[in-house]
């Protein structure tokens, strides 16, 4: 099934990243609430740029700090 996922839902090659305070806030919020949208995370972190936040979320996903629940695969495939 994983190979059938669109590229945007698959893990990419992880880059070396250094966690920032915003990253820690994101990880703690996801741990607490489990499911959050980008809009919700943008409000929690007061991020001005949705595009930059999405890029960082992708990096956190690629480095296995975050995951995508299977239901998201079904919703966005």
URGISUL-V194539 format. One record per helix or strand of 2 or more residues. SS is the DSSP state (H for helix, E for strand). FROM is the first residue (numbers start at 0). TO is the last residue. If there is no record, write none. Layout:
SS;FROM;TO / SS;FROM;TO
This chain:
H;1;3 / H;6;8 / H;20;32 / H;37;44 / H;49;61 / H;69;75
